[in-house]
Structures are given as structure tokens and as C-alpha cells.
Amino acid sequence: MNRRLPAAALLGVATVLGFSPFDLFPLPVLTLALLFLLWHRSTSASEIAWLGFFWGMGFFLAGVSWVYVSMHDVGGMPMPIAVLAVVALSALLALFPALAGLLFGRLRERQGWRDGLLAACLWALVEWLRGCVLSGFPWLSIGYSQTPPSPLAGYAPVLGVYGVGLIVALLAALPVFARRRPIMVAAFVAILAGGQLLRAIEWTQPVGAPLTVSLLQGNIPQSLKWDPALLRLSLDTYANLAHEHPAALTVLPETALPLLLDDVPAGLLEQLTANGPLIMGIPAQGPDGLVNAAVAIASPPDSQPQRYAKAHLVPFGEYVPPGFNWFLDLMNMPMSDFSSGPAGQKPFVVGGQKIAPNICYEDLFGEEIRRSLPEATLLVNLSNTAWFGHSLAQPQHLQIARMRAMEAGRTMLRATNTGMTAMVRPDGNVAAVLPAFTMTALTVEAHGYAGLTPYARWGNTPVLVFALMPLLLVTVLRLRT
């Protein structure tokens, strides 16, 4: 067993190569199959759980290494504490694959395909749990690795990211647990062919006239943004970008202007809305305190802009869990105490389209994005990615946006401070993207879409019901014996 644990950790590290920016999408199927093989050959539930834990440690230490960049390089946290925090976070996240292993070891029947189905379904269930427990952290759910050109991308509008992850796990389980090789090969081919056929289906339809949008990327370093002496740098940067890249709609990223909404100079708003309406992310005063907001301001600027208050806040980044004020005291993190907005906020009505904003990592939660459907015709994400420096976070976050676009059947526009500012089509393909860490704008023609994908209609319910069936079957069979 001792040699198996580092092998499991290395498999976890290798799995990260399946995600952006590496995009070796077949690799997670292989690495997960090898982990399942280690599970299959193990003799005890505790041993299987430890294999899952070590896989998770390798996976998360490599995959979310950008947390260290955020805390130490950008936030100024002392290196030993930042390292300890990343290890602690990875260990917490690794408990989920460990839980899948423990349950598999306890429930397996050594019945070939039934064990394979059980392993795959448990994997999908614990990934869903990871997206829910303690406000959720579904970053690097295995299904995100299967954006186009993966044939499994076709399942995204039908089953969502957890359904795609379930299919990845099923493909990984087939060669390990299937006893009849011809049946295994036939099932493998059928799953891949089914995904490829689904990719050809257009689940939603264009609606209304396309909207010319300018997505501004100011590339203001986080270390400079909140320096009062450098306020003019941010204001002039975005005013100049808006002037140089005119469009029917101008979009600024999250907290683009280091001011409260009420403190933004009227003259600047007039400049930003000279060519049409403006959407921007900015802190604003809400009924219960400050909110991380997105606002839509008409041209000329109106006194009652449409407003969205971020509902899913980041713990330790946008609010402080009780007893952890000392943690944030170790970092330079302005604007870290927001109030959350209500669920079910209405999309913005802009330029004949209904635009549903989401801020930063809110786009990790497909069930929350689908709440704006079918009313919303366009999605827009506003992010301040300067917190993550030169790391894996930016391409990983763009890949997440691609999954949301497929699930919703909508165009996803992304306006970010340092990258990756982009437009993603409803099929998950990136129509255009700016290079990271450049000061420029991306001007695109964005089409609104109407209709509902199966995932937008049913959410995660079908996948969860299917994934629970093997557990119920095992329970019934054991009660009868």
C-alpha cells in the first residue's frame, strides 16, 4: 500500500493536465481509470479511502496552486502561512474523493459492472457535494475537462457538468470492472458517439438583433488598484479604452473603478456611456451594507441604474466567517466584507436583450445561473482576476465559463481586469479572447438566445437521481440477505 499512495498522488497531479490551459481532455479518463484500478485491487475500505485522499491531495495542490499566488504574491500573506493555508484547503477538498473511496470500499459487491457503476456514481455524488458543502467549491470538477473539442461536450447541455463528470467516471470504470471486453468496447464507443451526435443539436435559437459589445480589460495590478494616489490611473484607463473602442454596449469588469458607485464622477459616467449603455462591476451601498454589485447605466447616465448584487459570496474574500478575522488581517484585501444579494434577481434590459450578470466565481454554480433562464438571453461575467497573478486560475476560469454557456445555451461574455476577457458561444467554443495581462478591449457582436436546454429545464436532478440508484440497489439487496 505504501507505494500505492504516492502513485495515487501522482495520478491526481497528472489529471490537472486534462484541464485548461493544457486541454488533454482524454487524460482524466485514463488517470481516473488507474485510480479505480488501485481501488479494485485494494482489500479494505480504509485503504481505498486513503488512495482517494492522496489522489485528491495531488490533484488540488497542483490544480488550485493559484490560491498561494492570491494569498502570498498578491495579498502579501507571509509565505509559511500561505503554504499552510493551501495545504489545509487541499486536504479539506481531498476528503471528498476519500469519501467516495470509503463508500466504495464499504458498498462494493465484487460483481463486475455493478461495482463500476457504483464507483462512477459515487464519484459524481461527492463532486456534487463538494459544490454544496460550506458554500461550495466546485472548481476543477472533472466534467470541466470535457469542453470542446471533447465529444463528451455534447452531454453538457443535457446533463450539466456533474453529468459530464459521471460519464467520464463511467468511461474510466468500464475497462477496470467490465468482464466482457466486447460489451465494454461497445459501451465505450456508444458513449463517445452519443456525445458527438448531441454536439450537433442546437438547443436554443437566436433572438433579437445582435448587440455590439466592447469588453474592457484595464490590466490594473491589484497592488496599485486601491492606492488612493493612483485612483486617476484606473479612471483614465477605462475612459480611454471606452473612447478608443466604441460599441453599443460597454462592459467593465468587477470592481474596475476603485470607488463606491455613489462616488463615481458624473463626468466619467458620461464618457463611459458616450456610445451607449454601460455595464460595470462596482461596490455599492445596499440595504444591509456594502454589496459587490453590477450596474447597468443608460446613456446619458440615469439616476436609477439597473442593479444586481452578488448573491454567492466568496468566504475569506468577500465575507469573513465567524472567528476568522485574524486570517484576513494577514492579507492586504480591501473590500472583504460584503452583504449578499437576494436570489432571483431580474436580468438587465439593455439594447433589446435581457442580460443576466454574474460576478467572479458565481459562474461556478450552474444551478444558480439557470435561475435567470429562460428570461435571460445573454450572460455576462464580471471578474477581477488580478488576484490570481500569472497562474492556472485564468484559463481554468474561462473553461468554467464555457461549460456554463453550454449548459444554458447562451452566449457568455466575460469582462476581466487581467484576463481572460472573452466571448463564448452557446456551443462552448471561444469566439474571441484577449491575451492576458494586456490593456485593451475586445469588441464583439453578441447574439441573444431563447429557449431552454434540458439542463436549464431540469438542472442536476436527473444526474443525482441516477447516481443515487446504485446506492439504493445495494442497500435493498443487503436488507434482503
Residue pairs with C-beta under 8 A, 6 or more apart in sequence:
1 42
1 47
1 50
4 38
4 42
4 51
5 50
5 51
5 54
6 54
7 38
8 35
8 38
8 51
8 52
8 54
8 55
8 58
9 54
9 55
9 57
9 58
10 58
11 31
11 34
11 35
11 55
11 58
12 31
12 54
12 55
12 56
12 57
12 58
12 59
12 60
12 62
13 58
13 59
13 61
13 62
14 27
14 31
15 27
15 28
15 31
15 32
15 55
15 59
15 63
15 142
15 145
16 22
16 59
16 62
16 63
16 140
16 392
17 24
17 27
18 24
18 25
18 26
18 27
18 28
18 31
18 145
19 63
19 140
19 144
19 145
19 392
19 396
19 399
20 147
20 395
20 396
20 398
20 399
21 392
21 395
23 147
25 145
25 146
25 147
25 149
25 150
25 152
26 150
27 145
28 142
28 145
28 168
28 172
29 168
29 171
29 172
30 172
32 123
32 142
32 168
32 169
32 172
33 171
33 172
33 173
33 175
33 176
35 51
35 52
35 55
35 172
36 116
36 119
36 172
36 173
36 176
36 177
37 176
38 51
39 48
39 51
39 52
39 101
39 104
39 105
39 119
40 115
40 176
40 177
42 48
42 51
42 105
44 105
45 101
45 102
45 104
45 105
45 106
46 102
46 105
47 105
48 101
48 102
48 104
48 105
49 98
49 99
49 101
49 102
49 105
50 98
50 101
51 101
52 94
52 97
52 98
52 99
52 100
52 101
52 102
53 94
53 95
53 97
53 98
53 101
54 94
55 94
55 97
56 90
56 93
56 94
56 95
56 96
56 97
56 98
57 90
57 91
57 94
59 94
59 97
59 140
60 89
60 90
60 93
60 94
60 140
61 86
61 87
61 90
63 139
63 140
63 392
63 396
64 86
64 89
64 90
64 93
64 139
64 140
65 86
65 391
65 392
66 388
66 389
66 391
66 392
66 393
66 396
67 85
67 86
67 89
68 82
68 83
68 86
69 388
69 389
69 390
69 391
69 393
70 387
70 388
70 389
70 393
71 77
71 81
71 82
71 85
71 86
71 331
72 78
72 79
72 82
73 389
74 222
74 223
74 386
74 387
74 388
74 389
75 82
75 331
75 332
75 333
75 387
76 331
76 332
77 85
77 330
77 331
78 330
81 330
93 130
93 137
96 126
96 127
96 129
96 130
97 123
97 126
99 126
99 129
100 119
100 122
100 123
100 125
100 126
103 122
103 471
104 115
104 118
104 119
104 122
107 118
107 471
107 474
108 115
108 118
108 119
109 115
109 118
109 474
109 477
112 177
112 178
112 179
113 177
113 178
113 179
114 470
114 473
115 173
115 177
116 170
116 173
116 174
116 176
116 177
116 178
117 170
117 173
117 470
118 470
118 471
118 474
119 169
119 173
119 177
120 166
120 169
120 170
120 172
120 173
121 166
121 169
121 466
121 467
121 468
121 469
121 470
121 471
122 467
122 471
123 142
123 165
123 166
123 169
124 162
124 163
124 165
124 166
124 169
124 463
124 467
125 464
125 467
125 468
127 138
127 141
127 142
127 143
127 162
127 165
128 162
128 460
128 463
128 464
128 467
130 136
130 137
130 138
130 141
131 137
131 138
131 141
131 162
131 364
131 365
134 315
135 312
135 313
135 315
136 312
136 364
136 365
138 161
138 364
138 365
139 361
139 364
139 396
139 400
140 396
141 161
141 162
141 165
142 164
142 165
142 168
142 169
143 156
143 160
143 161
143 162
143 163
143 164
143 165
143 166
143 167
143 168
143 403
144 161
144 396
144 399
144 400
144 403
145 168
145 399
146 152
146 153
146 155
146 156
146 164
146 168
147 153
147 156
147 399
147 402
147 403
147 406
147 428
148 199
148 402
148 427
148 428
148 429
150 195
151 192
151 193
151 195
151 196
151 199
152 164
152 167
152 168
152 191
152 192
152 195
153 164
153 195
153 199
153 406
153 428
154 194
154 195
154 196
154 197
154 198
154 199
154 200
154 201
155 163
155 164
155 167
155 194
155 195
155 198
156 163
156 164
156 403
156 406
156 407
156 428
156 455
157 198
157 201
157 203
157 406
157 407
157 409
157 453
157 454
157 455
157 456
158 198
158 453
158 454
158 455
159 166
159 167
159 454
159 455
159 462
159 463
160 366
160 407
160 455
160 459
160 460
160 463
161 366
161 403
161 407
162 460
162 463
162 464
163 455
163 460
163 462
163 463
164 403
166 463
166 466
166 467
167 191
167 195
170 191
171 188
171 191
174 184
174 187
174 188
175 184
175 188
178 184
178 187
199 427
202 426
203 409
203 426
203 451
203 452
203 453
203 454
204 409
204 410
204 426
204 449
204 450
204 451
204 452
204 453
205 449
205 450
205 451
206 447
206 448
206 449
206 450
207 377
207 448
207 449
207 450
208 352
208 353
208 377
208 448
209 352
210 445
210 446
210 447
210 448
211 248
211 249
211 350
211 351
211 352
211 353
211 378
211 445
211 446
211 447
211 448
212 247
212 248
212 249
212 443
212 444
212 445
212 446
213 247
213 248
213 249
213 250
213 251
213 413
213 423
213 443
213 444
213 445
213 446
214 241
214 242
214 245
214 246
214 247
214 249
214 250
214 251
214 441
214 442
214 443
215 251
215 413
215 414
215 415
215 421
215 422
215 423
215 434
215 441
215 442
215 443
215 444
216 238
216 241
216 242
216 245
216 250
216 251
216 252
216 253
216 256
216 415
216 421
216 441
217 241
217 253
217 415
217 416
217 417
217 418
217 419
217 421
217 434
217 438
217 439
217 440
217 441
217 442
218 234
218 237
218 238
218 241
218 252
218 253
218 256
218 417
218 439
219 417
219 418
219 437
219 438
219 439
220 233
220 234
220 237
220 256
220 386
220 417
220 418
221 386
222 384
222 386
222 387
224 230
224 233
225 234
225 255
225 258
225 386
226 258
226 334
226 335
231 258
231 259
234 256
234 257
234 258
235 257
235 265
235 268
237 439
238 252
238 256
238 257
238 272
239 268
239 271
239 272
241 439
241 440
241 441
242 250
242 271
242 272
242 274
242 275
242 441
243 271
243 274
244 441
245 440
245 441
245 443
246 274
246 275
247 275
247 276
247 443
248 275
248 276
248 277
248 351
249 276
249 277
249 278
249 279
249 350
249 351
250 272
250 273
250 275
250 276
250 277
250 278
250 279
251 278
251 279
251 280
251 380
251 382
251 413
251 415
252 272
252 278
252 279
252 280
252 281
252 382
252 415
253 280
253 281
253 382
253 383
253 384
253 415
253 416
253 417
253 421
254 281
254 292
254 359
254 360
254 382
254 383
254 384
254 416
254 417
255 281
255 282
255 283
255 292
255 335
255 384
256 280
256 281
256 282
256 384
256 417
257 264
257 268
257 280
257 282
258 334
259 282
259 283
260 282
260 283
260 284
260 285
260 290
261 282
261 283
261 284
261 285
261 293
261 295
261 305
262 284
262 285
264 282
266 301
269 278
269 297
269 301
270 300
270 301
272 278
272 280
272 297
273 297
273 298
273 299
273 300
273 301
274 299
275 299
276 299
276 351
277 296
277 297
277 298
277 299
277 350
277 351
278 296
278 297
278 299
279 294
279 295
279 296
279 297
279 348
279 350
279 355
279 357
279 380
279 382
280 294
280 295
280 297
280 382
281 292
281 293
281 294
281 359
281 382
281 384
281 415
282 293
282 294
282 295
283 290
283 291
283 292
283 293
283 335
283 338
284 290
284 291
284 293
284 295
284 307
284 309
285 291
286 293
286 309
286 339
286 341
288 339
289 337
289 338
289 339
290 335
290 337
290 338
290 339
291 309
291 310
291 338
291 339
291 340
291 341
292 309
292 310
292 313
292 318
292 335
292 338
292 359
292 360
293 307
293 308
293 309
293 310
293 341
294 307
294 308
294 310
294 348
294 357
294 359
294 380
294 382
295 305
295 306
295 307
295 308
296 305
296 306
296 307
296 348
296 350
296 355
297 305
298 305
306 348
306 349
306 350
308 341
308 345
308 348
308 357
308 359
309 339
309 340
309 341
309 342
309 345
310 318
310 338
310 340
310 341
310 359
310 360
310 362
311 340
311 341
311 342
311 343
311 345
311 362
311 368
312 340
312 361
312 362
312 365
312 368
313 319
313 338
313 340
314 360
314 361
315 321
316 324
316 327
316 328
316 336
317 333
317 336
317 387
318 335
318 336
318 337
318 338
319 336
319 337
319 338
319 340
320 327
320 328
320 336
320 337
328 336
343 368
343 371
344 371
346 375
347 354
347 355
347 356
347 357
347 372
347 375
347 376
347 377
348 354
348 355
348 356
348 357
349 355
352 448
353 377
353 378
353 446
353 448
354 375
354 376
354 377
354 378
354 448
355 376
355 377
355 378
355 379
355 380
356 369
356 372
356 373
356 375
356 376
356 378
356 379
356 380
357 379
357 380
357 381
357 382
358 368
358 369
358 379
358 380
358 381
358 382
359 381
359 382
359 383
360 381
360 382
360 383
360 384
361 383
361 397
362 368
362 369
362 381
363 369
363 379
363 381
363 397
363 400
363 401
363 404
363 412
364 400
366 403
366 404
366 407
366 408
366 455
366 459
366 460
367 459
367 460
369 379
369 404
369 407
369 408
370 407
370 408
370 455
370 456
370 459
372 379
373 408
373 410
373 452
373 456
374 450
374 451
374 452
374 456
376 410
377 410
377 448
377 449
377 450
378 410
378 411
378 413
378 446
378 448
378 449
379 404
379 405
379 408
379 410
379 411
379 412
379 413
380 412
380 413
380 414
380 415
381 401
381 412
381 413
381 414
381 415
382 415
382 416
383 397
383 414
383 415
383 416
383 417
384 416
384 417
385 393
385 394
385 397
385 416
385 417
385 418
385 419
385 420
386 417
386 418
388 394
390 436
390 437
394 416
394 418
394 419
394 420
394 436
395 420
397 420
398 414
398 420
398 422
398 424
398 430
398 433
401 412
401 414
401 422
401 424
402 412
402 424
402 428
402 429
402 430
403 428
404 412
405 411
405 412
405 424
405 425
405 426
405 427
405 428
406 426
406 427
406 428
406 453
407 453
407 455
407 456
408 426
408 453
408 455
408 456
409 426
409 449
409 451
409 452
409 453
409 456
410 426
410 448
410 449
411 423
411 424
411 425
411 426
411 446
411 447
411 448
411 449
412 423
412 424
413 422
413 423
413 424
413 444
413 446
414 420
414 421
414 422
414 423
414 424
415 421
418 436
418 437
419 434
419 435
419 436
419 437
419 438
420 433
420 434
420 436
421 433
421 434
421 442
422 430
422 431
422 432
422 433
422 434
422 442
423 430
423 431
423 432
423 433
423 442
423 444
423 446
424 430
424 431
425 431
426 449
431 444
432 442
432 444
433 442
434 440
434 441
434 442
